[in-house]
Amino acid sequence: MNDSNNKDKKYVALTFDDGPNLDITPLVLDKLEEHGVVASFFLIGKFINNDTKPILERQLQLGCEIENHSWNHNHMDKYSAQEITDEINRTNEIIRDMVEVTPQFFRPPYISLSPTMYEAIDLPFICGINCLDWDPTVSAKERAEIVLRDVKDGDIVLLHDLTGNKNTVDALDEIIKGLKEDGFTLVTVSKLFELTGVNPKVKNKIWTNTYS
């Protein structure tokens, strides 16, 4: 439940999609470590291997969370129930094999949704406020400005550590400093639900803010 000590505090969760990789994910982790904050990483299963395993280990060492972003990153709203289940289970299994943790949340690729997906996936669905950081024409400054303009208490921020996405790395100093200056505490997705006293296990719902 929402503790009385938390009611006057503001919380936000930074999340990153489409890793792990060897070029951008380590730079994101460097920024998080430099600022002493945590985030949640929604991983694509097919990118998890012995080369990227140390990245997962570092994510956990820094107090970050590892979550499920499917195996192939396709439009899963076109999939059968069995295909959906295979994507989720295959990703969960390789994460367990590599670092012995099991994802507690799922973000659908492209935020594509279907009744079959909700029925087949037994994890809370996560979206987040969007700063268009997957678009290479959106500058680092613009990305930071959008986040800091739109963010509110209980928000999940949707970012990408995809290969080549240096603008998001460059935006992180301003994003993190701005959030802190505005009184936000940065937490993982699971901690965000815990601190705001909200149960994420709501059927047929995708979360962008824990209060709505």
N, C-alpha and C positions, 0 to 999 in steps of 0.2 A: 504493500500500500504506500501511498504518497506520504512520506515522513514529514512531520512538521518542520524539521530542520531543512527540508528541501524546498518548501513552498515558495520561498523568496528567491530561489536561485533559478537561473536559466540554463537549459541544457541543449546541446546540439550534437549530432553524430555526423562526422565526415565519413563518407563511404567511397570506395574506388572499385570500378568495374574493369573487367577484360584482361587482367593479368592472370598469372605472373609472367613477367618477361625479364630479360637481363639488362635492358637499357633504361626504362622509365621507372619500373617498380622500385629498384634500389634508390633512385633519386628521391622518390616520394618518401621512402622510409628515412632517408637522411634528413629530410625536412621535418618529419614528425619527431624524430629523435632530437633534432636541434631545438625544437620548440617544446619538447617534453609533453607531447600530446599523443593520443591514440586514435585509431580509425578502424573501420571494418572493411575488409577486402572481399569482394564477390568474384570468385575465381572461375575461369573457364577450364574445365577438366582436361581438355586435350593439351593444354599448355603446361600441365604439371608433370614433371619428369625429374630424373636425377640431377639435371643441370639447374632446374629452378627450385629444387627442394630446399637449398640453403635460404632462399628468399622466404619461403613459408616459415622456416624455423626462426628467421629473424623477425618476421611479423609477430609471431607468438612471443618471442623474447621481449619485444617492445610493449607487450600488453595489448596488441591488436587482435582482432577477431578475423577468422577465415570463414567465409560463407559460400553459398552455392549460386553460380551464375550459368548453370547448364554445362554440358560437355562440348557441344559444337557451336553454340551461339547462333542458332537458327530461329526462325519464327515458329515457336512451339505451338502457337494457336492452330497451326495446320496439322499437328501431330495427333496420332491415336493415343489412347490412354497408355498402351504398352510402350510406345516410343517415348512418351513423356517420362514414364517411370524409369525406363532404361537410362535416359539422360541424367536424371537426378541421382539414381543409385550409383551409376558409374562414377560420377563426380564425387559423391560422398565417399565411395570406397577408396578412390585413389588418395583423397585427402587423409582419410584414416590410415591408409597404408604408409603414407609419407610422414605424417606428424601426429598421428594418434588423437586427432580431434574430429568431431562430427559437426558439420554445419547445422546451425539452428534456424537459419533464415534463407530465403530464396529471392533472387531478383530475376524476373523474366527478361530474356534478351529482347531488346527493342521495346520493352514494356508491352509486348504482345500478350493478350489474355484470351482465355476461352473458358467456358464452363467445364470442359474436360480437364483443363489444367488445374483448376481449383479442386476438382474431384480427385485427381490422381496424385497431387503433391501435398504431402502432409507436413508442410512448413508454412509459417507466415510469409506472405508476399510483401516485398519491400520495393517502393519506388523512391521518391525523393525530389527535392526542389532542384531544378535543372538550370545550369548556367551555360548550356550549349557548348560545353568544353570538349565535346567530340568533334566539333567543327573547327578545322585548322584556320579558318578566316577570323575566328573570334580571338582577340588578343588576350594575353595574360591579364592585363589591366581590366579589360571588359569582363572577363570571367570573375575576377575578384569583386568588381563593382556590382555585378548581378547578385552574387551570393550575399554580400553585405547589405544590399538594398532590400532583398526579399526575405531574409532569414528571420524566423521567430522561434520562440521557446518551443521545444519539443520537435523541432524539424530534423529531418534526415537530409543531408546534402549529397546529391548525386554527382560524382566526379569520375574520371576515367584515368587509369594508369596504363592505357594502351600504348603499344609500341609507337615511338615517335612523338608522343604527346607532351612535348617539352613546355608548351605554354601553360599547362596545368601545374607542372612543377614550379614554374616561375611565378604563378599566381599564389602559391601556397603561403609564402611569407606574409603577403598582404591579407589573405583570407584569415589565417590563424591569428595574426596580430589584431586584426579588426574585430574578430569574434571575441577575443579576450578583452579588448578595450571596451567592448559593448556589454561586458559582464557575463558572457557565456562560458560555461565549463564544457570542454570537449570530451565526449565519452564514446564508447562503442554502442552499437545498436542495441545489444541485449541490456547493457547498463542504462541506456536511455529509457527503455520500457520499464525497467526496475525502478529507476529514480522518479519517473513520472507516475508510477503506480498503475500502469496500464498492462493488461494481459493482451499480448499480440495475437493470440490464437483465436481469431475471429473469422468465421467462415465467409468465403467469397469477398474478402476485403484485401486491398493493397494499401500499404501505409506510406504516407509522406510525412505525416506529423502524428505524434503519439496521442495528441489531444483531439484529433478529428479523423 
